[in-house]
């Protein structure tokens, strides 16, 4: 397989040794890796080349990886992001998710685990239903929103709403189970194999991110509702319903 046909990974890390190690290891496992050292190079690469995954060092010079991740998401970047945290603890992982990362892991990582998480995110991004999924057609709508499952695209009144791969797969799960409470364990099970950290708090963060994009400041819409002691409930409304 040519390098151009391999899944492409953009690694941003100011540690020369880490860049060299990961580029070599990931390359030996079928990934086409571009390793760069700073934000300026990142911005150039994102305008020149499409990538499948972004690996982002939390401790980049300047504002750091967390602020950069938040800015990239605010700018509409939907590319899956794995944050490489200084420490491997729950607090750092949750902060990374809140800033917009799809997954987080400590810098004292096991390269084999990183490969597994990259491949899981790649599978999540490629998850496309055939023609029908749990009663949801390829094109469906609720309120002012329209969803194309095959294109992994959400729009509101004709305007595209950028969603990360994780956010879109959560939306797909909710669309498949309208008006049915889903526990955090059920959501985790449906995202299993997609690099999701197995914790209720991480699911809460991902659902919160999706909810903010659906509500856009209008909490009265209430598409995603918290069912205390259970989990979450998707309530479609508007003239179209779901289907």
C-alpha positions in Angstrom: 0.0 0.0 0.0 1.4 3.4 -0.9 2.0 6.0 1.8 -0.8 8.2 0.4 -3.3 5.3 0.9 -2.4 4.8 4.6 -4.4 6.5 7.4 -2.7 9.8 8.0 -1.7 11.1 11.4 -0.5 14.6 12.3 1.6 14.6 15.5 2.4 17.9 17.2 4.9 17.6 20.0 7.9 19.8 20.9 9.8 16.8 22.3 12.3 15.7 19.6 12.7 12.2 21.1 9.0 11.7 21.5 8.3 12.8 17.9 11.0 10.4 16.5 9.8 7.5 18.6 6.2 7.8 17.7 6.8 8.5 14.1 8.9 5.3 13.8 6.5 3.1 15.9 3.3 4.3 14.2 4.9 4.1 10.8 5.8 0.5 11.4 2.2 -0.2 12.2 0.7 1.0 9.0 0.2 4.7 9.7 1.5 7.6 7.6 2.8 10.1 10.2 3.8 13.7 9.8 5.6 14.9 13.0 5.9 18.6 13.7 7.0 20.7 16.6 4.9 23.8 17.0 1.6 25.6 16.3 2.8 27.5 13.3 3.7 24.3 11.5 0.4 22.8 12.5 -1.6 25.7 10.9 0.4 25.3 7.7 -0.1 21.5 7.6 -3.9 21.7 8.2 -4.3 24.1 5.2 -2.2 21.9 3.0 -3.0 18.3 3.7 -6.1 16.4 4.9 -5.4 14.2 7.9 -7.3 11.4 9.7 -6.1 11.9 13.2 -4.4 14.7 15.2 -2.1 13.8 18.1 -1.7 16.9 20.2 0.8 17.5 23.0 -0.7 19.2 26.0 2.5 21.0 26.8 3.1 22.9 23.6 4.9 26.3 24.0 2.7 29.3 24.2 -1.0 28.8 25.2 -0.5 25.0 25.3 -2.3 22.1 23.7 -5.5 22.5 25.7 -6.2 26.1 24.6 -5.2 25.2 21.0 -7.6 22.3 21.0 -10.4 24.5 22.2 -9.6 27.1 19.5 -9.4 24.5 16.8 -12.9 23.2 17.8 -14.2 26.8 17.9 -12.9 27.3 14.4 -14.9 24.3 13.2 -12.2 21.6 13.0 -13.9 18.2 13.2 -10.7 16.1 12.8 -10.5 13.5 15.6 -8.0 14.7 18.3 -6.1 12.6 20.8 -4.6 14.7 23.6 -1.2 13.5 25.0 -1.5 14.7 28.6 1.4 15.5 31.0 -0.2 13.2 33.6 -2.3 10.1 33.1 -5.1 10.9 35.6 -8.9 11.4 35.4 -8.8 15.1 36.0 -6.4 15.7 33.0 -8.5 13.4 30.8 -11.7 15.2 31.6 -10.2 18.7 31.0 -8.9 17.4 27.6 -12.4 16.2 26.7 -14.0 19.4 27.8 -11.6 21.3 25.6 -12.8 19.2 22.6 -10.5 16.2 22.4 -12.0 12.9 21.4 -9.6 10.9 23.6 -6.8 11.6 26.1 -3.9 9.6 27.4 -0.8 10.2 29.4 2.6 11.0 27.7 4.1 8.0 29.6 2.0 5.9 27.1 2.2 2.4 25.8 2.7 2.8 22.1 0.6 -0.3 21.4 -2.3 1.3 23.3 -2.0 4.5 21.3 -2.2 2.5 18.1 -5.3 0.7 19.3 -6.9 4.1 20.2 -6.0 5.6 16.8 -7.5 2.6 15.0 -10.6 2.8 17.2 -11.1 6.5 16.3 -10.6 5.7 12.6 -13.3 3.0 12.9 -15.6 5.4 14.6 -15.2 8.0 11.9 -15.9 5.5 9.2 -19.0 4.0 10.9 -21.8 4.5 8.3 -25.1 2.8 8.3 -26.1 0.9 5.1 -29.6 2.1 4.4 -31.4 1.8 7.6 -30.4 1.8 11.3 -32.7 1.2 14.1 -35.6 2.9 12.3 -33.6 6.0 11.3 -33.3 6.7 7.6 -30.1 8.1 6.1 -31.6 11.6 6.0 -33.7 12.5 9.1 -34.7 15.7 10.8 -35.7 17.1 14.2 -36.7 20.7 14.9 -34.5 22.9 12.7 -31.9 20.2 12.3 -31.2 17.8 9.4 -28.9 14.8 9.6 -27.2 12.9 6.9 -25.9 9.7 8.4 -23.9 8.6 5.3 -22.1 12.0 5.1 -21.8 12.2 8.9 -23.3 15.7 8.6 -25.6 17.8 10.9 -27.1 21.1 9.6 -29.3 23.7 11.2 -31.5 25.7 8.9 -29.1 24.8 6.1 -26.0 25.8 8.1 -23.5 23.0 8.9 -23.0 22.3 12.6 -19.4 21.0 13.1 -19.4 17.7 15.1 -16.4 15.6 16.1 -16.5 11.9 15.3 -17.5 11.1 18.9 -20.2 13.7 19.0 -21.7 12.5 15.7 -21.7 8.8 16.8 -23.5 9.9 20.0 -26.1 11.7 18.0 -26.5 8.6 15.8 -27.1 6.5 18.9 -29.7 9.0 20.2 -31.4 9.2 16.8 -31.7 5.4 16.9 -33.4 5.5 20.3 -35.7 8.5 20.4 -37.7 9.0 23.6 -35.9 6.1 25.3 -33.7 6.7 28.3 -30.2 5.5 27.7 -27.9 4.8 30.7 -24.2 5.8 30.6 -23.3 2.1 30.5 -25.5 1.7 27.4 -23.8 4.7 25.7 -20.4 3.4 26.6 -21.3 -0.1 25.2 -22.4 1.5 21.9 -19.1 3.5 21.7 -16.9 0.6 22.7 -14.0 -0.1 20.4 -14.1 3.6 19.6 -11.4 4.7 22.0 -13.8 5.9 24.7 -12.5 6.1 28.2 -14.7 3.8 30.3 -16.0 6.3 32.8 -19.4 7.9 33.4 -17.8 11.3 33.7 -16.2 11.1 30.2 -19.6 10.2 28.8 -21.1 13.2 30.6 -18.5 15.5 29.0 -19.2 14.2 25.5 -23.0 14.5 25.9 -22.6 18.0 27.3 -20.6 19.1 24.3 -23.2 17.7 21.9 -26.0 19.3 23.9 -24.4 22.7 23.7 -24.2 22.5 19.9 -27.8 21.4 19.7 -29.1 24.1 22.1 -26.9 27.0 20.9 -27.7 28.9 24.1 -31.4 28.0 24.1 -31.9 25.6 26.9 -35.7 25.5 26.3 -35.2 23.3 23.3 -34.2 20.3 25.5 -33.4 17.8 22.8 -31.0 16.0 25.2 -32.4 15.7 28.7 -30.8 14.3 31.8 -32.8 11.6 33.5 -31.5 11.6 37.0 -30.3 8.2 38.2 -30.6 6.8 34.7 -28.7 8.7 32.0 -29.9 10.7 29.0 -33.1 10.9 26.9 -33.3 12.3 23.3 -36.6 14.1 22.7 -37.0 15.1 19.0 -39.5 17.9 18.3 -40.6 20.2 15.5 -42.8 19.3 12.5 -40.5 16.6 11.0 -40.0 14.4 14.0 -37.4 11.6 13.3 -37.6 9.5 10.2 
